[in-house]
Amino acid sequence: MNWDPEQYLKFVEARRRPALDLLVRMGGKSAASIVDLGCGTGNITQLLAEHWPAARIVGIDSDQAMLEKASATASPPIEWRQADIATWQATDAPDLIFSNAALHWLDDHRRLLPSLIGQLAPGGVLAVQMPANFNAPSHRILLELAGDPGWQEAFEGVRMGAVLPAAEYHDLLTPLSQRLEVWETTYWQALSGDDAVVEWMKGTTLVPYLARLDMKTAKHFLAAYRARLAVAYPRRPDGHTLFPFKRIFLIAQR
Ligand SMILES: C[S@@+](CC[C@H](N)C(=O)[O-])C[C@H]1O[C@@H](n2cnc3c(N)ncnc32)[C@H](O)[C@@H]1O
């Protein structure tokens, strides 16, 4: 996958909001060693550094362009490392593993999340936010379109990302946690600009799809997607496009 930091940051405020909500829920928890998994452009990692100024913080991401943006914009002493979360192992047991809008890209949460909790220091916290919007028109229409005979071959094997139902995280993590909170929130995002939902999706969910197409074909595909989304997400009389977006949150203390 090739991420485009500028496209991702087009909606920086709406993308930051759930990370702030997760952070607030952590309360006054102290942390000397923090890892931000799937740190992307590093703006959330920067928030962690401001919240815990004395902590040693490492941002982990697999994408070169996102890490370059992170190291160019966030202030030191955050350490940036390129790694795949699926195989990443903490070198020393962190007090906090934070992950905003990244773990849904990984398979097998029944293995992954217990493994992350197992890497925490005793009393340490795993704090996770993930999109849970896969049944919304934005995602369903993308799946339908990508499954059309004309596109099916190009998108063979592309993974959109996935999360488990909230109750499954509860059942999975309760035996491993002295404190566990699981919640979901729908953000009624009022986006600005033309084709706002397509622009949003180009920054995230569409990344692995567009990676399969040359520029000309991508233009055709986006035109078809844009036409369908314009019906599903009409502009409001005030010019905004409302894009309700459901997210799931987990705080598990080892
Ligand atoms: C939607 S961005 C979120 C970035 C950041 N956490 C934020 O909230 O702004 C998702 C990030 O997860 C990273 N990512 C996805 N799968 C990954 C994996 N298996 N290992 C490491 N990073 C991954 C992507 O490269 C991307 O930078």
The ligand as an SDF file (V2000), in Angstrom:
LIG
                    3D

 27 29  0  0  0  0  0  0  0  0999 V2000
   -5.4390    5.6830    8.8860 C   0  0  0  0  0  0  0  0  0  0  0  0
   -3.7700    5.8100    9.2010 S   0  0  0  0  0  0  0  0  0  0  0  0
   -3.7650    6.3210   10.9160 C   0  0  0  0  0  0  0  0  0  0  0  0
   -2.5120    7.0490   11.2770 C   0  0  0  0  0  0  0  0  0  0  0  0
   -2.4570    7.6320   12.6900 C   0  0  0  0  0  0  0  0  0  0  0  0
   -2.5720    6.6130   13.7220 N   0  0  0  0  0  0  0  0  0  0  0  0
   -3.5130    8.6840   12.8900 C   0  0  0  0  0  0  0  0  0  0  0  0
   -4.4480    8.4460   13.6650 O   0  0  0  0  0  0  0  0  0  0  0  0
   -3.4190    9.7460   12.2710 O   0  0  0  0  0  0  0  0  0  0  0  0
   -3.3420    4.0870    9.3280 C   0  0  0  0  0  0  0  0  0  0  0  0
   -1.8450    3.8540    9.4040 C   0  0  0  0  0  0  0  0  0  0  0  0
   -1.6510    2.4740    9.7460 O   0  0  0  0  0  0  0  0  0  0  0  0
   -0.5080    2.0180    9.0510 C   0  0  0  0  0  0  0  0  0  0  0  0
   -0.5710    0.5710    8.9560 N   0  0  0  0  0  0  0  0  0  0  0  0
   -1.5490   -0.1750    8.3690 C   0  0  0  0  0  0  0  0  0  0  0  0
   -1.2370   -1.4860    8.4730 N   0  0  0  0  0  0  0  0  0  0  0  0
   -0.0430   -1.5590    9.1260 C   0  0  0  0  0  0  0  0  0  0  0  0
    0.7870   -2.6360    9.5380 C   0  0  0  0  0  0  0  0  0  0  0  0
    0.4590   -3.8990    9.2910 N   0  0  0  0  0  0  0  0  0  0  0  0
    1.9240   -2.3370   10.1860 N   0  0  0  0  0  0  0  0  0  0  0  0
    2.2880   -1.0490   10.4380 C   0  0  0  0  0  0  0  0  0  0  0  0
    1.5190    0.0010   10.0810 N   0  0  0  0  0  0  0  0  0  0  0  0
    0.3800   -0.2470    9.4310 C   0  0  0  0  0  0  0  0  0  0  0  0
   -0.5900    2.7080    7.6960 C   0  0  0  0  0  0  0  0  0  0  0  0
    0.6690    2.7200    7.0530 O   0  0  0  0  0  0  0  0  0  0  0  0
   -1.1110    4.0840    8.0820 C   0  0  0  0  0  0  0  0  0  0  0  0
   -0.0630    4.9990    8.2790 O   0  0  0  0  0  0  0  0  0  0  0  0
  1  2  1  0
  2  3  1  0
  2 10  1  0
  3  4  1  0
  4  5  1  0
  5  6  1  0
  5  7  1  0
  7  8  2  0
  7  9  1  0
 10 11  1  0
 11 12  1  0
 11 26  1  0
 12 13  1  0
 13 14  1  0
 13 24  1  0
 14 15  1  0
 14 23  1  0
 15 16  2  0
 16 17  1  0
 17 18  1  0
 17 23  2  0
 18 19  1  0
 18 20  2  0
 20 21  1  0
 21 22  2  0
 22 23  1  0
 24 25  1  0
 24 26  1  0
 26 27  1  0
M  CHG  2   2   1   9  -1
M  END
$$$$
